[in-house]
Amino acid sequence: MNQKELADTLEKNELAVICQRELKSNLKKKFQCVFEGIAKQGNPTLLNKIYTELYITEGGTGEVNNEHELRQIETTTRKTSKTRDC
């Protein structure tokens, strides 16, 4: 590879890094908050105020935790969605 090809490759790589940085910045600005209520009329809320940190611990049984809130929601939904004969 001669110097001209090497310079072109480095320039393309630098341009790619700049584009990635700009894209990341634009996406952060666009998706950093959600609107509560009707879009653009509600109050913007930062996503880091809604979601909490995820902590993963070692150990445990590795089995499915049936007391998990998602399981509770599914169970509640199934109970309330059963049809009733009148």
Contacts in CASP RR format, 6 or more apart in sequence:
PFRMAT RR
TARGET T0000
AUTHOR 0000-0000-0000
METHOD contacts of the structure
MODEL  1
MNQKELADTLEKNELAVICQRELKSNLKKKFQCVFEGIAKQGNPTLLNKI
YTELYITEGGTGEVNNEHELRQIETTTRKTSKTRDC
1 9 0 8 1.000
31 47 0 8 1.000
32 46 0 8 1.000
32 47 0 8 1.000
32 48 0 8 1.000
33 44 0 8 1.000
33 45 0 8 1.000
33 46 0 8 1.000
33 47 0 8 1.000
34 44 0 8 1.000
34 45 0 8 1.000
34 47 0 8 1.000
34 50 0 8 1.000
35 41 0 8 1.000
35 42 0 8 1.000
35 43 0 8 1.000
35 44 0 8 1.000
35 45 0 8 1.000
36 42 0 8 1.000
36 43 0 8 1.000
36 44 0 8 1.000
36 45 0 8 1.000
37 43 0 8 1.000
65 71 0 8 1.000
END
